Each structure stands twice: as structure tokens, then as C-alpha cells.
Amino acid sequence: MLKNQLSERQKGIIALFILVIIWGIIPIVPRFLNISFKLFQQVYLRLFLGFILSLLLFSKKISIKKIITASKLDLFLIIFRATSYYLLGVVLNTQAILLTKISNVTLIGAVPITSLLGFIVLREKISFKKIALVCLSFVGALIVAVNNFSYFSIGFGELLALLSSLFISLSLISRKWQTKHLNDQETATLVLLISAAEIFVASLISNEGLPLHNWSFNTVGFLIAGGILIAGTSYFSNYGLARVDAVLSGNILMLEPVLASLFAFLIFKEMPLPKEIIGGLIIILSVVLMHRLEKHYNQNKKFVIT
């Protein structure tokens, strides 16, 4: 029994690492789609494609009967997670990417809000070492975020990225409150459908109109890629977060800015500043040490407050 549980946890960790790779690639897409579409338009188009792909890929694992018979709590949490993650988190993150460097946005997103919420909201077990590592990662993110230490200036794009991280983290940890009535595929697909509908309405309210113009072969290609990445994000986040505690999850997800910065450099020639490199290295160190701490804890099957 314990072996099976550990196996599921290991699968969850692998899913989170795949999620980190996807998150590292995703910031590239809005830059290209911004040429053809407005903010809400490009987000809901990617979400609708992600929903269709998710529906096609997981059709055999999605039960309409189970969805209809889901509890009010589960349905409320799914709506809350869709709103928090995509309508608020992803939209703010997309706007931040259009305003400032991708490396800055993703490194700001590495502020350990998921880990902090795991301690505060989920009441997960803590130790001095875990708190120290969370603080260490926060220091690394702070080094990246602050534009001018003499008067502690943070750019508007960086501020949007910070707010985005908060809403995304709320969505991630609230996965823990859902029951097992709906599987990961059903939950992921529902979240995509609800969030796409919400952002479409937001687009109409903001008078963006319908995306009838500026279509091209490249635009379609980036939209399809964006849809695939979003479908992957929705599934792997649901799968991983359901099996790995929020503290370790938050630290694994901190690897995202490292990959995103690398991709931004290769594609857009965005060169990280020395302070951003230092902050990124501190975040990586925190991730590695947290993972070793968790591994040691699982091997000993006990938790010691030091």
C-alpha cells in the first residue's frame, strides 16, 4: 500500500516537471499572437483549442454522468479554479509578458506563494529548514524583481506578474479540496471550458470585438501550439497537484523561470542581467535543497521539527 502511494507521488513529481517545461515555453506564444489578436482574444482562443484537444484526447475518460452528478462543492471549486487560474492569473501574466522581459515575469512568478499558501491555508507540516528554503527562494525572486534597490522600485509588468502568481497559486492549492468524484481529465477539461467562456465574455465586455481579421498560417500554427500547451498545463497541474504536497510542488514549479529565461534568450535574444542570473541561481538552489529534504523525509517516514 505504501509502495503504491509513493509510486503515485513519484508520478505526480514527474507530472510537475513536465508542467514546468510547458510553462517555460508558454510565455513565448503571447509575443507572437499579440501581432494579430488583442489580450482577451488570444487567451480565450488558446483556451478553446485547449478544451477541444483535451476533449478529444481524454474522451474515453470523461463521463458526462459523473460531471452532472458532481457535488456543489466540486463544481464551485472548479469554477473558482478556472476563474482564479485563467481569467485572473493567465490574463494578468499575458499582459505582463507583453509589457516587460519574459525572464522578469517568470522569475517574479517564482515567489514561493504556493509554498506559503501550503503552510498557511492547507496547514501542511513545516520545519525550520523548509521555512528557510522558502525564504531563500523569496530572496532570489526579490533580487530579480526590484529594479532599483535605492528606493525599492518594482515595474508595472513585474507587479502584474506578482498578482498573477497569487491567483494561479490559489487555483493550484484549491485542487486539494476537491473530492475524487471527478478524475484529472474531467477536471482539467471542465476548467478549460469554463475559463474559455469566462474570458470570451470578458473580451466582449471590454469591446475587443471578434477576431475576424489578421489571420495567417503562422497565426494558426501558434494558436494550435498554444492550445496544446494549455491542454497539457491543465492536465499536468491537476495530476501533479493532487499527488504532491504544496510546499514541494511550489519549489519544483520555481524551475519555470530558468527554462523560460533560456527560451527567451534563444528566441528573442533577451539577455538576463547579472542580478537576474544570481536570483535565478538562488531559486535553483532552493529547489534542489527542498527536494533533497523531502526525499530524506519520505525515506525516514517521519517528520522532525529542527
C-alpha positions in Angstrom: 0.0 0.0 0.0 2.7 2.4 1.0 4.7 1.4 -2.1 1.7 2.3 -4.4 1.3 5.6 -2.6 4.9 6.5 -3.1 4.6 5.4 -6.8 1.7 7.8 -7.3 3.6 10.6 -5.6 6.6 10.0 -7.9 4.3 10.2 -10.9 3.0 13.4 -9.6 6.5 14.8 -9.3 7.2 13.8 -12.9 4.0 15.5 -14.0 5.1 18.7 -12.3 8.4 18.7 -14.0 6.6 18.3 -17.4 4.4 21.2 -16.3 7.5 23.3 -15.7 8.8 22.6 -19.2 5.4 23.6 -20.7 5.3 26.7 -18.5 8.8 27.6 -19.8 7.6 27.5 -23.4 4.2 29.2 -22.9 5.4 32.8 -22.5 6.8 32.7 -26.0 3.4 32.3 -27.6 1.7 35.6 -26.5 4.5 37.6 -28.0 3.7 36.2 -31.5 0.0 36.2 -31.1 0.0 39.9 -29.9 0.6 40.9 -33.6 -2.8 39.5 -34.6 -5.0 39.5 -31.5 -5.9 41.6 -28.5 -5.3 40.5 -24.9 -8.5 38.6 -24.1 -8.9 37.3 -27.7 -5.6 35.4 -27.8 -6.2 33.9 -24.4 -9.7 32.6 -25.0 -8.8 31.3 -28.5 -5.9 29.3 -26.9 -8.3 28.0 -24.2 -11.0 26.9 -26.6 -8.4 25.0 -28.6 -7.0 23.5 -25.4 -10.5 22.4 -24.4 -11.2 20.8 -27.8 -7.8 18.9 -27.7 -8.5 17.8 -24.1 -11.9 16.6 -25.1 -10.5 14.6 -28.0 -7.6 13.1 -26.1 -9.5 12.2 -23.0 -12.9 11.4 -24.3 -12.8 7.8 -23.1 -12.0 9.0 -19.5 -14.7 11.7 -19.4 -18.1 10.8 -18.1 -20.9 13.2 -18.6 -22.9 11.4 -15.9 -20.2 11.9 -13.3 -20.0 15.6 -14.2 -23.8 16.1 -13.9 -23.8 14.2 -10.5 -20.8 16.1 -9.1 -21.3 17.8 -5.8 -22.0 21.5 -5.5 -18.6 21.9 -3.7 -16.7 20.2 -6.5 -18.5 22.4 -9.1 -17.9 25.5 -7.1 -14.2 24.7 -6.7 -13.8 24.0 -10.5 -15.4 27.4 -11.3 -13.2 29.1 -8.7 -10.1 27.5 -10.0 -11.0 28.4 -13.6 -11.6 32.0 -12.7 -8.5 32.3 -10.5 -6.1 30.5 -12.8 -7.1 31.7 -16.2 -9.4 34.7 -16.0 -7.2 36.4 -13.5 -3.8 34.6 -13.4 -3.2 33.9 -17.1 -4.7 37.1 -18.4 -2.5 39.2 -16.0 0.5 37.0 -16.8 0.0 37.5 -20.5 -0.3 41.3 -20.1 2.9 41.3 -18.0 4.7 39.3 -20.8 3.7 42.0 -23.3 5.0 44.8 -21.0 8.3 43.6 -19.8 11.0 40.9 -20.2 9.9 37.3 -20.1 12.7 36.4 -17.7 11.5 39.1 -15.3 7.8 37.9 -15.4 8.7 34.3 -14.9 11.2 35.0 -12.1 8.7 37.2 -10.3 6.3 34.2 -10.7 8.8 32.2 -8.7 8.0 34.0 -5.5 7.0 31.0 -3.3 3.4 31.9 -2.9 2.2 28.3 -3.5 4.5 27.1 -0.7 3.4 29.8 1.6 -0.2 29.1 1.0 0.6 25.4 1.6 1.8 26.4 5.1 -0.9 28.9 5.9 -4.1 27.6 4.2 -3.5 23.8 3.9 -1.7 23.6 7.3 1.0 21.4 5.8 3.8 20.2 8.1 6.6 22.7 8.4 10.1 22.8 9.8 12.8 25.4 10.2 14.6 24.0 7.2 11.5 24.3 5.0 10.8 27.8 6.1 14.4 28.8 5.5 14.3 27.3 2.0 11.1 29.1 1.1 12.7 32.4 2.4 15.8 31.7 0.3 13.7 31.3 -2.8 11.9 34.5 -1.9 15.2 36.3 -1.7 16.2 35.1 -5.1 12.9 36.3 -6.6 13.3 39.6 -4.8 16.7 40.2 -6.3 15.2 39.7 -9.8 12.0 41.8 -9.2 13.4 45.0 -7.8 14.5 47.4 -10.5 16.2 49.9 -8.1 17.2 48.9 -4.6 17.9 52.5 -3.6 14.2 53.3 -3.5 12.8 49.8 -3.9 11.2 50.3 -7.4 9.1 47.5 -9.0 7.9 47.9 -12.6 4.2 47.7 -13.6 4.8 44.5 -15.6 6.5 42.9 -12.6 3.6 43.9 -10.3 1.1 42.2 -12.7 3.3 39.1 -12.7 3.2 39.1 -8.9 -0.6 39.3 -8.8 -0.8 36.7 -11.5 1.3 34.3 -9.3 -1.0 34.8 -6.4 -4.2 33.9 -8.4 -2.5 30.9 -10.0 -1.3 29.7 -6.7 -4.8 30.0 -5.2 -6.1 27.8 -8.0 -3.3 25.2 -7.6 -3.7 24.7 -3.9 -7.6 24.6 -4.1 -7.2 21.4 -6.1 -6.6 19.7 -2.7 -10.2 20.5 -1.6 -11.8 18.7 -4.5 -13.1 15.2 -3.9 -12.1 12.2 -6.1 -15.5 12.1 -7.7 -14.1 13.6 -10.9 -10.8 12.4 -12.3 -8.0 14.6 -13.5 -9.1 14.5 -17.2 -12.7 15.6 -16.3 -11.5 18.3 -14.0 -8.9 19.7 -16.5 -11.4 19.7 -19.4 -14.1 21.4 -17.3 -11.7 24.1 -16.1 -10.7 24.9 -19.7 -14.3 25.1 -20.9 -15.4 27.4 -18.1 -12.4 29.7 -18.3 -12.6 30.0 -22.1 -16.3 31.0 -21.7 -15.4 33.5 -18.9 -12.7 35.2 -20.9 -14.8 35.3 -24.1 -17.4 37.2 -22.1 -14.7 39.5 -20.7 -13.5 40.2 -24.2 -17.0 41.2 -25.3 -17.5 43.4 -22.3 -14.1 45.1 -23.0 -15.2 45.8 -26.6 -12.4 43.8 -28.2 -14.9 42.6 -30.8 -14.5 39.2 -32.6 -11.1 38.1 -34.0 -12.2 38.2 -37.7 -9.0 39.7 -39.2 -5.2 39.3 -39.2 -5.3 35.5 -39.7 -2.3 33.8 -41.3 -0.7 30.4 -41.5 1.8 31.4 -38.7 -1.1 32.7 -36.5 -3.0 29.4 -36.8 0.2 27.5 -36.0 0.9 29.5 -32.9 -2.7 29.1 -31.8 -2.6 25.3 -32.2 0.7 25.2 -30.3 -0.8 27.4 -27.6 -3.9 25.1 -27.3 -1.7 22.0 -27.0 0.4 23.7 -24.3 -2.7 24.9 -22.4 -4.3 21.4 -22.5 -1.0 20.0 -21.2 -0.9 22.6 -18.5 -4.4 21.9 -17.3 -3.9 18.1 -17.2 -0.4 18.0 -15.6 -1.3 20.7 -13.0 -4.3 18.7 -11.9 -2.5 15.4 -11.9 0.6 16.7 -10.1 -1.0 18.9 -7.5 -3.4 16.1 -6.5 -0.4 13.9 -5.6 2.4 16.2 -4.3 2.2 18.5 -1.3 2.0 22.2 -2.0 5.4 23.0 -0.5 7.4 20.7 -2.7 5.1 21.5 -5.7 5.8 25.2 -5.2 9.6 24.6 -5.2 9.5 22.4 -8.3 7.5 25.0 -10.2 10.2 27.5 -9.3 12.3 25.9 -12.1 10.0 27.5 -14.7 11.8 30.9 -14.8 15.1 29.3 -15.5 13.7 27.5 -18.6 11.6 30.5 -19.7 14.7 32.8 -19.5 16.7 30.3 -21.6 13.9 30.1 -24.3 13.6 33.9 -24.2 17.3 34.3 -24.8 17.4 31.8 -27.7 14.3 33.2 -29.4 14.1 36.9 -28.5 17.7 37.5 -27.5 16.7 38.7 -24.1 19.9 38.8 -22.1 19.4 38.4 -18.3 21.1 40.9 -16.1 23.7 39.8 -13.6 21.3 40.2 -10.7 18.7 38.1 -12.5 21.2 35.3 -13.0 22.2 35.5 -9.3 18.5 35.4 -8.3 17.8 32.5 -10.6 20.7 30.5 -9.2 19.4 31.1 -5.7 16.0 29.8 -6.7 17.5 26.7 -8.3 19.5 26.1 -5.1 16.3 26.3 -3.1 14.5 23.8 -5.4 17.3 21.3 -5.1 17.7 21.5 -1.4 13.9 21.3 -0.8 13.7 18.2 -3.0 16.5 16.6 -1.0 14.8 17.5 2.2 11.5 15.9 1.0 13.3 12.8 -0.2 15.0 12.4 3.2 11.7 12.9 5.0 10.0 10.1 2.9 12.9 7.7 3.5 12.6 8.1 7.2 8.8 8.1 7.2 8.7 10.7 10.0 8.9 14.5 10.4 11.2 16.1 12.8 11.0 19.9 13.7 14.5 21.2 13.9 
